[in-house]
Amino acid sequence: MITLYGIPNCDTVKKARTWLDQAGLAYQFHDFKKAGIDKSTVAGWLKQVSWEILVNKKGTTWRGLPDATKVAVVDAATATALMLENTSVIKRPVLCMNNQVLVGFDADLYKKTLKA
């Protein structure tokens, strides 16, 4: 089962969804703006990718945070708290399949990983 996490109006998420559709791969889309995200899901991601990868420090959400909030994000625990509070700070999309986690969209990596 493939699950793609993100928000529907994100351009990168749209590219990933288009790629999956064109590859004929069935997937479940989890809109974490509407459905949120739980701590156990984020903890599972953090077993495979670092919090530095999951927290999108290049995005407008991060840039809009107060400086005090930004400097307080120093480890997986503080990053998790921020991601649970503000899902828009999570780099998108997050693709999960067979206990593998891919963050962002890279067509070549999707092809290699999903063997499409």
C-alpha positions as CSV (number, residue, x, y, z in Angstrom):
1,M,0.0,0.0,0.0
2,I,1.3,3.4,-1.0
3,T,0.3,6.5,1.0
4,L,1.1,9.9,-0.2
5,Y,1.0,12.7,2.5
6,G,0.6,16.3,1.6
7,I,-1.8,19.0,0.7
8,P,-3.7,19.0,-2.6
9,N,-2.8,22.5,-3.8
10,C,1.0,22.1,-3.4
11,D,2.7,22.0,-6.8
12,T,5.2,19.3,-5.7
13,V,2.4,17.1,-4.4
14,K,0.6,17.6,-7.7
15,K,3.6,16.4,-9.6
16,A,3.9,13.3,-7.4
17,R,0.3,12.5,-7.8
18,T,0.5,12.9,-11.5
19,W,3.5,10.7,-11.7
20,L,1.8,8.0,-9.6
21,D,-1.3,8.2,-11.7
22,Q,0.6,8.0,-15.0
23,A,2.6,5.0,-13.6
24,G,-0.7,3.3,-12.8
25,L,0.1,2.9,-9.2
26,A,-2.8,2.8,-6.7
27,Y,-2.2,5.0,-3.6
28,Q,-4.0,6.6,-0.7
29,F,-3.8,10.4,-0.4
30,H,-3.6,11.8,3.1
31,D,-4.4,15.5,3.2
32,F,-2.7,16.5,6.4
33,K,-4.3,20.0,6.3
34,K,-7.7,18.4,6.6
35,A,-6.9,15.1,8.4
36,G,-3.9,16.2,10.4
37,I,-1.1,14.0,11.3
38,D,-0.4,12.0,14.4
39,K,2.7,11.6,16.5
40,S,3.1,7.9,15.7
41,T,3.2,8.6,12.0
42,V,5.8,11.4,12.4
43,A,7.8,9.1,14.7
44,G,7.7,6.4,12.0
45,W,9.1,8.8,9.4
46,L,11.8,9.9,11.8
47,K,13.1,6.3,12.0
48,Q,14.1,6.6,8.3
49,V,14.7,10.3,7.7
50,S,16.1,13.0,9.9
51,W,14.0,15.8,11.3
52,E,16.2,18.3,9.3
53,I,14.8,16.7,6.1
54,L,11.2,16.7,7.2
55,V,11.1,20.3,8.4
56,N,11.0,22.5,5.3
57,K,13.1,25.4,6.3
58,K,12.9,26.8,2.8
59,G,9.1,27.2,2.8
60,T,7.0,30.2,3.5
61,T,5.5,28.6,6.6
62,W,9.0,28.3,8.2
63,R,10.0,31.8,7.2
64,G,6.8,33.2,8.7
65,L,7.4,31.6,12.1
66,P,8.6,33.8,15.0
67,D,12.4,33.6,15.4
68,A,11.9,32.2,18.9
69,T,10.0,29.2,17.5
70,K,12.6,28.6,14.9
71,V,15.6,28.6,17.3
72,A,13.6,26.3,19.6
73,V,13.6,23.5,16.9
74,V,16.8,21.7,17.8
75,D,16.1,18.0,17.8
76,A,13.5,15.4,16.7
77,A,11.3,16.0,19.7
78,T,11.0,19.8,19.2
79,A,10.7,19.3,15.4
80,T,7.9,16.7,16.0
81,A,6.0,19.2,18.2
82,L,6.3,21.8,15.5
83,M,5.1,19.5,12.8
84,L,2.1,18.3,14.8
85,E,1.2,21.9,15.6
86,N,1.7,23.2,12.1
87,T,1.6,20.6,9.4
88,S,2.5,23.2,6.7
89,V,6.1,23.1,7.9
90,I,6.4,19.5,6.8
91,K,8.3,19.1,3.5
92,R,6.0,17.7,0.9
93,P,5.1,15.2,-0.3
94,V,5.9,12.3,2.0
95,L,5.5,9.0,0.3
96,C,5.3,5.8,2.4
97,M,5.4,2.3,1.1
98,N,6.6,-0.9,2.7
99,N,8.2,0.9,5.6
100,Q,10.1,3.2,3.1
101,V,9.8,6.9,3.4
102,L,10.6,9.4,0.6
103,V,10.4,13.1,1.2
104,G,9.9,15.5,-1.6
105,F,9.4,14.5,-5.2
106,D,12.1,13.1,-7.5
107,A,10.8,11.1,-10.5
108,D,14.0,9.0,-10.8
109,L,13.9,8.1,-7.2
110,Y,10.2,7.3,-7.3
111,K,10.8,5.1,-10.4
112,K,13.7,3.3,-8.7
113,T,11.9,2.8,-5.4
114,L,8.5,2.0,-6.7
115,K,9.9,0.0,-9.7
116,A,7.3,1.6,-12.0
